[in-house]
Amino acid sequence: MARAREEEDGSTGVHCRLDELLAERGMTLTHLSELVGVSIVNLSVLKNDRARAIRFSTLVAVCAALDCEIGDLLVRADRPAGPGAAGR
């Protein structure tokens, strides 16, 4: 069923909070790209929830640069994010 939804609307069921995390840190996508060695285009794909996959090494590098945990960056799209969301 989840696979059918992905094919229907292009959604992977995962939301990337890169835009929010960058804003909270006053960091640009360009600066993050320089820090982690990933192209701006690839980071933009991730930021706009169009990524189908991400290498663990990229995930770790992005989280290290943003000083966050993987769960801060990637969340399930079918659950609301925000204060209290972590306690589920």
mmCIF file as gemmi writes it, N, C-alpha and C atoms, coordinates in Angstrom:
data_model
loop_
_atom_site.group_PDB
_atom_site.id
_atom_site.type_symbol
_atom_site.label_atom_id
_atom_site.label_alt_id
_atom_site.label_comp_id
_atom_site.label_asym_id
_atom_site.label_entity_id
_atom_site.label_seq_id
_atom_site.pdbx_PDB_ins_code
_atom_site.Cartn_x
_atom_site.Cartn_y
_atom_site.Cartn_z
_atom_site.occupancy
_atom_site.B_iso_or_equiv
_atom_site.pdbx_formal_charge
_atom_site.auth_seq_id
_atom_site.auth_asym_id
_atom_site.pdbx_PDB_model_num
ATOM 1 N N . MET Axp A 1 ? 0.818 -1.189 0 1 0 ? 1 A 1
ATOM 2 C CA . MET Axp A 1 ? 0 0 0 1 0 ? 1 A 1
ATOM 3 C C . MET Axp A 1 ? 0.871 1.265 0 1 0 ? 1 A 1
ATOM 4 N N . ALA Axp A 2 ? 1.919 1.287 0.822 1 0 ? 2 A 1
ATOM 5 C CA . ALA Axp A 2 ? 2.821 2.434 0.844 1 0 ? 2 A 1
ATOM 6 C C . ALA Axp A 2 ? 3.494 2.592 -0.518 1 0 ? 2 A 1
ATOM 7 N N . ARG Axp A 3 ? 3.816 1.492 -1.146 1 0 ? 3 A 1
ATOM 8 C CA . ARG Axp A 3 ? 4.449 1.522 -2.465 1 0 ? 3 A 1
ATOM 9 C C . ARG Axp A 3 ? 3.508 2.148 -3.487 1 0 ? 3 A 1
ATOM 10 N N . ALA Axp A 4 ? 2.222 1.828 -3.395 1 0 ? 4 A 1
ATOM 11 C CA . ALA Axp A 4 ? 1.24 2.392 -4.312 1 0 ? 4 A 1
ATOM 12 C C . ALA Axp A 4 ? 1.146 3.898 -4.126 1 0 ? 4 A 1
ATOM 13 N N . ARG Axp A 5 ? 1.199 4.371 -2.865 1 0 ? 5 A 1
ATOM 14 C CA . ARG Axp A 5 ? 1.141 5.804 -2.593 1 0 ? 5 A 1
ATOM 15 C C . ARG Axp A 5 ? 2.363 6.498 -3.184 1 0 ? 5 A 1
ATOM 16 N N . GLU Axp A 6 ? 3.533 5.863 -3.05 1 0 ? 6 A 1
ATOM 17 C CA . GLU Axp A 6 ? 4.767 6.441 -3.592 1 0 ? 6 A 1
ATOM 18 C C . GLU Axp A 6 ? 4.675 6.584 -5.098 1 0 ? 6 A 1
ATOM 19 N N . GLU Axp A 7 ? 4.16 5.578 -5.76 1 0 ? 7 A 1
ATOM 20 C CA . GLU Axp A 7 ? 4.044 5.629 -7.208 1 0 ? 7 A 1
ATOM 21 C C . GLU Axp A 7 ? 2.991 6.647 -7.635 1 0 ? 7 A 1
ATOM 22 N N . GLU Axp A 8 ? 1.949 6.793 -6.82 1 0 ? 8 A 1
ATOM 23 C CA . GLU Axp A 8 ? 0.848 7.679 -7.157 1 0 ? 8 A 1
ATOM 24 C C . GLU Axp A 8 ? 1.225 9.153 -7.034 1 0 ? 8 A 1
ATOM 25 N N . ASP Axp A 9 ? 1.839 9.543 -5.928 1 0 ? 9 A 1
ATOM 26 C CA . ASP Axp A 9 ? 2.116 10.965 -5.716 1 0 ? 9 A 1
ATOM 27 C C . ASP Axp A 9 ? 3.605 11.3 -5.634 1 0 ? 9 A 1
ATOM 28 N N . GLY Axp A 10 ? 4.485 10.323 -5.827 1 0 ? 10 A 1
ATOM 29 C CA . GLY Axp A 10 ? 5.916 10.573 -5.79 1 0 ? 10 A 1
ATOM 30 C C . GLY Axp A 10 ? 6.475 10.68 -4.382 1 0 ? 10 A 1
ATOM 31 N N . SER Axp A 11 ? 5.64 10.544 -3.386 1 0 ? 11 A 1
ATOM 32 C CA . SER Axp A 11 ? 6.061 10.667 -1.995 1 0 ? 11 A 1
ATOM 33 C C . SER Axp A 11 ? 6.769 9.408 -1.522 1 0 ? 11 A 1
ATOM 34 N N . THR Axp A 12 ? 7.831 9.606 -0.733 1 0 ? 12 A 1
ATOM 35 C CA . THR Axp A 12 ? 8.534 8.465 -0.153 1 0 ? 12 A 1
ATOM 36 C C . THR Axp A 12 ? 8.056 8.186 1.264 1 0 ? 12 A 1
ATOM 37 N N . GLY Axp A 13 ? 7.245 9.087 1.817 1 0 ? 13 A 1
ATOM 38 C CA . GLY Axp A 13 ? 6.799 8.934 3.193 1 0 ? 13 A 1
ATOM 39 C C . GLY Axp A 13 ? 7.81 9.484 4.19 1 0 ? 13 A 1
ATOM 40 N N . VAL Axp A 14 ? 8.894 10.087 3.685 1 0 ? 14 A 1
ATOM 41 C CA . VAL Axp A 14 ? 9.925 10.665 4.538 1 0 ? 14 A 1
ATOM 42 C C . VAL Axp A 14 ? 10.058 12.142 4.192 1 0 ? 14 A 1
ATOM 43 N N . HIS Axp A 15 ? 10.08 12.974 5.212 1 0 ? 15 A 1
ATOM 44 C CA . HIS Axp A 15 ? 10.27 14.417 5.012 1 0 ? 15 A 1
ATOM 45 C C . HIS Axp A 15 ? 11.651 14.799 5.516 1 0 ? 15 A 1
ATOM 46 N N . CYS Axp A 16 ? 12.38 15.539 4.714 1 0 ? 16 A 1
ATOM 47 C CA . CYS Axp A 16 ? 13.7 16.032 5.098 1 0 ? 16 A 1
ATOM 48 C C . CYS Axp A 16 ? 13.54 17.452 5.631 1 0 ? 16 A 1
ATOM 49 N N . ARG Axp A 17 ? 13.986 17.678 6.842 1 0 ? 17 A 1
ATOM 50 C CA . ARG Axp A 17 ? 13.861 18.979 7.497 1 0 ? 17 A 1
ATOM 51 C C . ARG Axp A 17 ? 15.087 19.874 7.257 1 0 ? 17 A 1
ATOM 52 N N . LEU Axp A 18 ? 15.798 19.644 6.165 1 0 ? 18 A 1
ATOM 53 C CA . LEU Axp A 18 ? 17.028 20.388 5.898 1 0 ? 18 A 1
ATOM 54 C C . LEU Axp A 18 ? 16.787 21.891 5.874 1 0 ? 18 A 1
ATOM 55 N N . ASP Axp A 19 ? 15.74 22.328 5.227 1 0 ? 19 A 1
ATOM 56 C CA . ASP Axp A 19 ? 15.44 23.755 5.144 1 0 ? 19 A 1
ATOM 57 C C . ASP Axp A 19 ? 15.268 24.368 6.532 1 0 ? 19 A 1
ATOM 58 N N . GLU Axp A 20 ? 14.512 23.701 7.387 1 0 ? 20 A 1
ATOM 59 C CA . GLU Axp A 20 ? 14.279 24.204 8.746 1 0 ? 20 A 1
ATOM 60 C C . GLU Axp A 20 ? 15.571 24.239 9.557 1 0 ? 20 A 1
ATOM 61 N N . LEU Axp A 21 ? 16.374 23.179 9.441 1 0 ? 21 A 1
ATOM 62 C CA . LEU Axp A 21 ? 17.623 23.111 10.208 1 0 ? 21 A 1
ATOM 63 C C . LEU Axp A 21 ? 18.623 24.164 9.741 1 0 ? 21 A 1
ATOM 64 N N . LEU Axp A 22 ? 18.687 24.395 8.438 1 0 ? 22 A 1
ATOM 65 C CA . LEU Axp A 22 ? 19.561 25.449 7.92 1 0 ? 22 A 1
ATOM 66 C C . LEU Axp A 22 ? 19.117 26.815 8.448 1 0 ? 22 A 1
ATOM 67 N N . ALA Axp A 23 ? 17.816 27.068 8.405 1 0 ? 23 A 1
ATOM 68 C CA . ALA Axp A 23 ? 17.286 28.355 8.879 1 0 ? 23 A 1
ATOM 69 C C . ALA Axp A 23 ? 17.587 28.562 10.36 1 0 ? 23 A 1
ATOM 70 N N . GLU Axp A 24 ? 17.393 27.516 11.169 1 0 ? 24 A 1
ATOM 71 C CA . GLU Axp A 24 ? 17.665 27.61 12.608 1 0 ? 24 A 1
ATOM 72 C C . GLU Axp A 24 ? 19.119 27.953 12.885 1 0 ? 24 A 1
ATOM 73 N N . ARG Axp A 25 ? 20.009 27.53 11.992 1 0 ? 25 A 1
ATOM 74 C CA . ARG Axp A 25 ? 21.448 27.728 12.199 1 0 ? 25 A 1
ATOM 75 C C . ARG Axp A 25 ? 22.004 28.916 11.415 1 0 ? 25 A 1
ATOM 76 N N . GLY Axp A 26 ? 21.138 29.581 10.649 1 0 ? 26 A 1
ATOM 77 C CA . GLY Axp A 26 ? 21.578 30.705 9.841 1 0 ? 26 A 1
ATOM 78 C C . GLY Axp A 26 ? 22.609 30.293 8.802 1 0 ? 26 A 1
ATOM 79 N N . MET Axp A 27 ? 22.461 29.086 8.275 1 0 ? 27 A 1
ATOM 80 C CA . MET Axp A 27 ? 23.418 28.536 7.322 1 0 ? 27 A 1
ATOM 81 C C . MET Axp A 27 ? 22.76 28.442 5.944 1 0 ? 27 A 1
ATOM 82 N N . THR Axp A 28 ? 23.545 28.665 4.919 1 0 ? 28 A 1
ATOM 83 C CA . THR Axp A 28 ? 23.03 28.543 3.553 1 0 ? 28 A 1
ATOM 84 C C . THR Axp A 28 ? 23.32 27.151 3.001 1 0 ? 28 A 1
ATOM 85 N N . LEU Axp A 29 ? 22.591 26.797 1.975 1 0 ? 29 A 1
ATOM 86 C CA . LEU Axp A 29 ? 22.809 25.528 1.296 1 0 ? 29 A 1
ATOM 87 C C . LEU Axp A 29 ? 24.212 25.513 0.677 1 0 ? 29 A 1
ATOM 88 N N . THR Axp A 30 ? 24.651 26.661 0.199 1 0 ? 30 A 1
ATOM 89 C CA . THR Axp A 30 ? 25.988 26.769 -0.386 1 0 ? 30 A 1
ATOM 90 C C . THR Axp A 30 ? 27.065 26.467 0.648 1 0 ? 30 A 1
ATOM 91 N N . HIS Axp A 31 ? 26.921 27.024 1.834 1 0 ? 31 A 1
ATOM 92 C CA . HIS Axp A 31 ? 27.905 26.781 2.892 1 0 ? 31 A 1
ATOM 93 C C . HIS Axp A 31 ? 27.897 25.307 3.314 1 0 ? 31 A 1
ATOM 94 N N . LEU Axp A 32 ? 26.706 24.74 3.454 1 0 ? 32 A 1
ATOM 95 C CA . LEU Axp A 32 ? 26.612 23.323 3.802 1 0 ? 32 A 1
ATOM 96 C C . LEU Axp A 32 ? 27.275 22.47 2.735 1 0 ? 32 A 1
ATOM 97 N N . SER Axp A 33 ? 27.053 22.814 1.485 1 0 ? 33 A 1
ATOM 98 C CA . SER Axp A 33 ? 27.667 22.085 0.374 1 0 ? 33 A 1
ATOM 99 C C . SER Axp A 33 ? 29.19 22.099 0.491 1 0 ? 33 A 1
ATOM 100 N N . GLU Axp A 34 ? 29.749 23.248 0.808 1 0 ? 34 A 1
ATOM 101 C CA . GLU Axp A 34 ? 31.194 23.367 0.977 1 0 ? 34 A 1
ATOM 102 C C . GLU Axp A 34 ? 31.694 22.533 2.158 1 0 ? 34 A 1
ATOM 103 N N . LEU Axp A 35 ? 30.932 22.524 3.251 1 0 ? 35 A 1
ATOM 104 C CA . LEU Axp A 35 ? 31.34 21.783 4.444 1 0 ? 35 A 1
ATOM 105 C C . LEU Axp A 35 ? 31.335 20.267 4.231 1 0 ? 35 A 1
ATOM 106 N N . VAL Axp A 36 ? 30.326 19.769 3.52 1 0 ? 36 A 1
ATOM 107 C CA . VAL Axp A 36 ? 30.165 18.315 3.409 1 0 ? 36 A 1
ATOM 108 C C . VAL Axp A 36 ? 30.663 17.735 2.088 1 0 ? 36 A 1
ATOM 109 N N . GLY Axp A 37 ? 30.974 18.588 1.121 1 0 ? 37 A 1
ATOM 110 C CA . GLY Axp A 37 ? 31.474 18.081 -0.149 1 0 ? 37 A 1
ATOM 111 C C . GLY Axp A 37 ? 30.413 17.422 -1.004 1 0 ? 37 A 1
ATOM 112 N N . VAL Axp A 38 ? 29.185 17.899 -0.892 1 0 ? 38 A 1
ATOM 113 C CA . VAL Axp A 38 ? 28.069 17.4 -1.701 1 0 ? 38 A 1
ATOM 114 C C . VAL Axp A 38 ? 27.574 18.581 -2.528 1 0 ? 38 A 1
ATOM 115 N N . SER Axp A 39 ? 27.24 18.343 -3.778 1 0 ? 39 A 1
ATOM 116 C CA . SER Axp A 39 ? 26.825 19.44 -4.648 1 0 ? 39 A 1
ATOM 117 C C . SER Axp A 39 ? 25.556 20.119 -4.134 1 0 ? 39 A 1
ATOM 118 N N . ILE Axp A 40 ? 25.441 21.386 -4.482 1 0 ? 40 A 1
ATOM 119 C CA . ILE Axp A 40 ? 24.238 22.143 -4.119 1 0 ? 40 A 1
ATOM 120 C C . ILE Axp A 40 ? 23.013 21.493 -4.746 1 0 ? 40 A 1
ATOM 121 N N . VAL Axp A 41 ? 23.152 21.009 -5.961 1 0 ? 41 A 1
ATOM 122 C CA . VAL Axp A 41 ? 22.024 20.363 -6.651 1 0 ? 41 A 1
ATOM 123 C C . VAL Axp A 41 ? 21.544 19.146 -5.857 1 0 ? 41 A 1
ATOM 124 N N . ASN Axp A 42 ? 22.47 18.297 -5.42 1 0 ? 42 A 1
ATOM 125 C CA . ASN Axp A 42 ? 22.077 17.106 -4.662 1 0 ? 42 A 1
ATOM 126 C C . ASN Axp A 42 ? 21.474 17.468 -3.311 1 0 ? 42 A 1
ATOM 127 N N . LEU Axp A 43 ? 22.022 18.487 -2.651 1 0 ? 43 A 1
ATOM 128 C CA . LEU Axp A 43 ? 21.435 18.92 -1.379 1 0 ? 43 A 1
ATOM 129 C C . LEU Axp A 43 ? 20.046 19.523 -1.598 1 0 ? 43 A 1
ATOM 130 N N . SER Axp A 44 ? 19.86 20.205 -2.711 1 0 ? 44 A 1
ATOM 131 C CA . SER Axp A 44 ? 18.558 20.776 -3.037 1 0 ? 44 A 1
ATOM 132 C C . SER Axp A 44 ? 17.514 19.684 -3.268 1 0 ? 44 A 1
ATOM 133 N N . VAL Axp A 45 ? 17.92 18.617 -3.943 1 0 ? 45 A 1
ATOM 134 C CA . VAL Axp A 45 ? 17.024 17.47 -4.147 1 0 ? 45 A 1
ATOM 135 C C . VAL Axp A 45 ? 16.593 16.907 -2.797 1 0 ? 45 A 1
ATOM 136 N N . LEU Axp A 46 ? 17.542 16.787 -1.885 1 0 ? 46 A 1
ATOM 137 C CA . LEU Axp A 46 ? 17.242 16.289 -0.542 1 0 ? 46 A 1
ATOM 138 C C . LEU Axp A 46 ? 16.315 17.259 0.191 1 0 ? 46 A 1
ATOM 139 N N . LYS Axp A 47 ? 16.643 18.534 0.138 1 0 ? 47 A 1
ATOM 140 C CA . LYS Axp A 47 ? 15.886 19.573 0.84 1 0 ? 47 A 1
ATOM 141 C C . LYS Axp A 47 ? 14.438 19.64 0.368 1 0 ? 47 A 1
ATOM 142 N N . ASN Axp A 48 ? 14.22 19.405 -0.907 1 0 ? 48 A 1
ATOM 143 C CA . ASN Axp A 48 ? 12.873 19.507 -1.476 1 0 ? 48 A 1
ATOM 144 C C . ASN Axp A 48 ? 12.117 18.184 -1.51 1 0 ? 48 A 1
ATOM 145 N N . ASP Axp A 49 ? 12.589 17.228 -0.725 1 0 ? 49 A 1
ATOM 146 C CA . ASP Axp A 49 ? 11.914 15.919 -0.585 1 0 ? 49 A 1
ATOM 147 C C . ASP Axp A 49 ? 11.789 15.168 -1.908 1 0 ? 49 A 1
ATOM 148 N N . ARG Axp A 50 ? 12.745 15.359 -2.809 1 0 ? 50 A 1
ATOM 149 C CA . ARG Axp A 50 ? 12.718 14.633 -4.074 1 0 ? 50 A 1
ATOM 150 C C . ARG Axp A 50 ? 13.726 13.487 -4.1 1 0 ? 50 A 1
ATOM 151 N N . ALA Axp A 51 ? 14.498 13.335 -3.033 1 0 ? 51 A 1
ATOM 152 C CA . ALA Axp A 51 ? 15.511 12.274 -2.988 1 0 ? 51 A 1
ATOM 153 C C . ALA Axp A 51 ? 14.844 10.918 -2.802 1 0 ? 51 A 1
ATOM 154 N N . ARG Axp A 52 ? 15.346 9.924 -3.512 1 0 ? 52 A 1
ATOM 155 C CA . ARG Axp A 52 ? 14.873 8.548 -3.377 1 0 ? 52 A 1
ATOM 156 C C . ARG Axp A 52 ? 15.783 7.749 -2.456 1 0 ? 52 A 1
ATOM 157 N N . ALA Axp A 53 ? 17.015 8.22 -2.303 1 0 ? 53 A 1
ATOM 158 C CA . ALA Axp A 53 ? 18.001 7.511 -1.482 1 0 ? 53 A 1
ATOM 159 C C . ALA Axp A 53 ? 19.053 8.512 -1.021 1 0 ? 53 A 1
ATOM 160 N N . ILE Axp A 54 ? 19.772 8.155 0.015 1 0 ? 54 A 1
ATOM 161 C CA . ILE Axp A 54 ? 20.878 8.972 0.494 1 0 ? 54 A 1
ATOM 162 C C . ILE Axp A 54 ? 21.952 8.04 1.034 1 0 ? 54 A 1
ATOM 163 N N . ARG Axp A 55 ? 23.189 8.297 0.701 1 0 ? 55 A 1
ATOM 164 C CA . ARG Axp A 55 ? 24.284 7.48 1.222 1 0 ? 55 A 1
ATOM 165 C C . ARG Axp A 55 ? 24.431 7.749 2.713 1 0 ? 55 A 1
ATOM 166 N N . PHE Axp A 56 ? 24.759 6.709 3.454 1 0 ? 56 A 1
ATOM 167 C CA . PHE Axp A 56 ? 24.991 6.892 4.887 1 0 ? 56 A 1
ATOM 168 C C . PHE Axp A 56 ? 26.092 7.906 5.13 1 0 ? 56 A 1
ATOM 169 N N . SER Axp A 57 ? 27.132 7.888 4.317 1 0 ? 57 A 1
ATOM 170 C CA . SER Axp A 57 ? 28.238 8.828 4.505 1 0 ? 57 A 1
ATOM 171 C C . SER Axp A 57 ? 27.772 10.272 4.322 1 0 ? 57 A 1
ATOM 172 N N . THR Axp A 58 ? 26.867 10.499 3.376 1 0 ? 58 A 1
ATOM 173 C CA . THR Axp A 58 ? 26.313 11.843 3.177 1 0 ? 58 A 1
ATOM 174 C C . THR Axp A 58 ? 25.441 12.233 4.348 1 0 ? 58 A 1
ATOM 175 N N . LEU Axp A 59 ? 24.62 11.315 4.805 1 0 ? 59 A 1
ATOM 176 C CA . LEU Axp A 59 ? 23.744 11.56 5.934 1 0 ? 59 A 1
ATOM 177 C C . LEU Axp A 59 ? 24.543 11.923 7.179 1 0 ? 59 A 1
ATOM 178 N N . VAL Axp A 60 ? 25.595 11.17 7.44 1 0 ? 60 A 1
ATOM 179 C CA . VAL Axp A 60 ? 26.445 11.431 8.607 1 0 ? 60 A 1
ATOM 180 C C . VAL Axp A 60 ? 27.141 12.787 8.458 1 0 ? 60 A 1
ATOM 181 N N . ALA Axp A 61 ? 27.642 13.096 7.269 1 0 ? 61 A 1
ATOM 182 C CA . ALA Axp A 61 ? 28.335 14.37 7.054 1 0 ? 61 A 1
ATOM 183 C C . ALA Axp A 61 ? 27.391 15.56 7.229 1 0 ? 61 A 1
ATOM 184 N N . VAL Axp A 62 ? 26.188 15.466 6.692 1 0 ? 62 A 1
ATOM 185 C CA . VAL Axp A 62 ? 25.21 16.546 6.827 1 0 ? 62 A 1
ATOM 186 C C . VAL Axp A 62 ? 24.844 16.738 8.294 1 0 ? 62 A 1
ATOM 187 N N . CYS Axp A 63 ? 24.588 15.651 8.996 1 0 ? 63 A 1
ATOM 188 C CA . CYS Axp A 63 ? 24.228 15.754 10.413 1 0 ? 63 A 1
ATOM 189 C C . CYS Axp A 63 ? 25.386 16.306 11.244 1 0 ? 63 A 1
ATOM 190 N N . ALA Axp A 64 ? 26.611 15.931 10.919 1 0 ? 64 A 1
ATOM 191 C CA . ALA Axp A 64 ? 27.77 16.464 11.651 1 0 ? 64 A 1
ATOM 192 C C . ALA Axp A 64 ? 27.892 17.967 11.417 1 0 ? 64 A 1
ATOM 193 N N . ALA Axp A 65 ? 27.722 18.4 10.169 1 0 ? 65 A 1
ATOM 194 C CA . ALA Axp A 65 ? 27.832 19.82 9.844 1 0 ? 65 A 1
ATOM 195 C C . ALA Axp A 65 ? 26.731 20.644 10.506 1 0 ? 65 A 1
ATOM 196 N N . LEU Axp A 66 ? 25.548 20.044 10.645 1 0 ? 66 A 1
ATOM 197 C CA . LEU Axp A 66 ? 24.416 20.741 11.264 1 0 ? 66 A 1
ATOM 198 C C . LEU Axp A 66 ? 24.33 20.497 12.764 1 0 ? 66 A 1
ATOM 199 N N . ASP Axp A 67 ? 25.236 19.656 13.286 1 0 ? 67 A 1
ATOM 200 C CA . ASP Axp A 67 ? 25.232 19.298 14.707 1 0 ? 67 A 1
ATOM 201 C C . ASP Axp A 67 ? 23.844 18.816 15.136 1 0 ? 67 A 1
ATOM 202 N N . CYS Axp A 68 ? 23.35 17.816 14.397 1 0 ? 68 A 1
ATOM 203 C CA . CYS Axp A 68 ? 22.033 17.269 14.704 1 0 ? 68 A 1
ATOM 204 C C . CYS Axp A 68 ? 22.072 15.751 14.591 1 0 ? 68 A 1
ATOM 205 N N . GLU Axp A 69 ? 21.019 15.124 15.011 1 0 ? 69 A 1
ATOM 206 C CA . GLU Axp A 69 ? 20.867 13.683 14.878 1 0 ? 69 A 1
ATOM 207 C C . GLU Axp A 69 ? 20.12 13.372 13.587 1 0 ? 69 A 1
ATOM 208 N N . ILE Axp A 70 ? 20.261 12.168 13.118 1 0 ? 70 A 1
ATOM 209 C CA . ILE Axp A 70 ? 19.584 11.751 11.887 1 0 ? 70 A 1
ATOM 210 C C . ILE Axp A 70 ? 18.074 11.951 12.01 1 0 ? 70 A 1
ATOM 211 N N . GLY Axp A 71 ? 17.524 11.654 13.167 1 0 ? 71 A 1
ATOM 212 C CA . GLY Axp A 71 ? 16.086 11.821 13.395 1 0 ? 71 A 1
ATOM 213 C C . GLY Axp A 71 ? 15.631 13.272 13.414 1 0 ? 71 A 1
ATOM 214 N N . ASP Axp A 72 ? 16.576 14.202 13.589 1 0 ? 72 A 1
ATOM 215 C CA . ASP Axp A 72 ? 16.239 15.624 13.492 1 0 ? 72 A 1
ATOM 216 C C . ASP Axp A 72 ? 16.11 16.037 12.03 1 0 ? 72 A 1
ATOM 217 N N . LEU Axp A 73 ? 16.858 15.362 11.17 1 0 ? 73 A 1
ATOM 218 C CA . LEU Axp A 73 ? 16.893 15.69 9.75 1 0 ? 73 A 1
ATOM 219 C C . LEU Axp A 73 ? 15.79 14.98 8.966 1 0 ? 73 A 1
ATOM 220 N N . LEU Axp A 74 ? 15.607 13.696 9.221 1 0 ? 74 A 1
ATOM 221 C CA . LEU Axp A 74 ? 14.627 12.897 8.486 1 0 ? 74 A 1
ATOM 222 C C . LEU Axp A 74 ? 13.502 12.463 9.418 1 0 ? 74 A 1
ATOM 223 N N . VAL Axp A 75 ? 12.273 12.769 9.035 1 0 ? 75 A 1
ATOM 224 C CA . VAL Axp A 75 ? 11.105 12.399 9.834 1 0 ? 75 A 1
ATOM 225 C C . VAL Axp A 75 ? 10.059 11.765 8.936 1 0 ? 75 A 1
ATOM 226 N N . ARG Axp A 76 ? 9.185 10.992 9.534 1 0 ? 76 A 1
ATOM 227 C CA . ARG Axp A 76 ? 8.086 10.421 8.753 1 0 ? 76 A 1
ATOM 228 C C . ARG Axp A 76 ? 7.143 11.529 8.324 1 0 ? 76 A 1
ATOM 229 N N . ALA Axp A 77 ? 6.768 11.514 7.061 1 0 ? 77 A 1
ATOM 230 C CA . ALA Axp A 77 ? 5.919 12.565 6.512 1 0 ? 77 A 1
ATOM 231 C C . ALA Axp A 77 ? 4.484 12.483 7.01 1 0 ? 77 A 1
ATOM 232 N N . ASP Axp A 78 ? 4.069 11.336 7.484 1 0 ? 78 A 1
ATOM 233 C CA . ASP Axp A 78 ? 2.682 11.181 7.919 1 0 ? 78 A 1
ATOM 234 C C . ASP Axp A 78 ? 2.481 11.54 9.389 1 0 ? 78 A 1
ATOM 235 N N . ARG Axp A 79 ? 3.52 12.078 10.026 1 0 ? 79 A 1
ATOM 236 C CA . ARG Axp A 79 ? 3.404 12.509 11.419 1 0 ? 79 A 1
ATOM 237 C C . ARG Axp A 79 ? 3.785 13.974 11.512 1 0 ? 79 A 1
ATOM 238 N N . PRO Axp A 80 ? 3.045 14.727 12.314 1 0 ? 80 A 1
ATOM 239 C CA . PRO Axp A 80 ? 3.39 16.137 12.464 1 0 ? 80 A 1
ATOM 240 C C . PRO Axp A 80 ? 4.699 16.301 13.219 1 0 ? 80 A 1
ATOM 241 N N . ALA Axp A 81 ? 5.499 17.272 12.811 1 0 ? 81 A 1
ATOM 242 C CA . ALA Axp A 81 ? 6.76 17.567 13.515 1 0 ? 81 A 1
ATOM 243 C C . ALA Axp A 81 ? 6.482 18.702 14.489 1 0 ? 81 A 1
ATOM 244 N N . GLY Axp A 82 ? 7.331 18.827 15.447 1 0 ? 82 A 1
ATOM 245 C CA . GLY Axp A 82 ? 7.204 19.94 16.383 1 0 ? 82 A 1
ATOM 246 C C . GLY Axp A 82 ? 7.506 19.512 17.78 1 0 ? 82 A 1
ATOM 247 N N . PRO Axp A 83 ? 7.277 20.435 18.768 1 0 ? 83 A 1
ATOM 248 C CA . PRO Axp A 83 ? 7.632 20.121 20.151 1 0 ? 83 A 1
ATOM 249 C C . PRO Axp A 83 ? 6.838 18.937 20.653 1 0 ? 83 A 1
ATOM 250 N N . GLY Axp A 84 ? 6.816 18.096 21.241 1 0 ? 84 A 1
ATOM 251 C CA . GLY Axp A 84 ? 6.012 16.951 21.601 1 0 ? 84 A 1
ATOM 252 C C . GLY Axp A 84 ? 6.097 15.804 20.625 1 0 ? 84 A 1
ATOM 253 N N . ALA Axp A 85 ? 6.53 16.053 19.423 1 0 ? 85 A 1
ATOM 254 C CA . ALA Axp A 85 ? 6.6 14.986 18.42 1 0 ? 85 A 1
ATOM 255 C C . ALA Axp A 85 ? 7.674 13.961 18.796 1 0 ? 85 A 1
ATOM 256 N N . ALA Axp A 86 ? 8.719 14.398 19.471 1 0 ? 86 A 1
ATOM 257 C CA . ALA Axp A 86 ? 9.81 13.499 19.837 1 0 ? 86 A 1
ATOM 258 C C . ALA Axp A 86 ? 9.389 12.491 20.9 1 0 ? 86 A 1
ATOM 259 N N . GLY Axp A 87 ? 8.372 12.8 21.65 1 0 ? 87 A 1
ATOM 260 C CA . GLY Axp A 87 ? 7.959 11.933 22.756 1 0 ? 87 A 1
ATOM 261 C C . GLY Axp A 87 ? 7.068 10.782 22.338 1 0 ? 87 A 1
ATOM 262 N N . ARG Axp A 88 ? 6.83 10.585 21.041 1 0 ? 88 A 1
ATOM 263 C CA . ARG Axp A 88 ? 5.935 9.514 20.61 1 0 ? 88 A 1
ATOM 264 C C . ARG Axp A 88 ? 6.599 8.186 20.696 1 0 ? 88 A 1
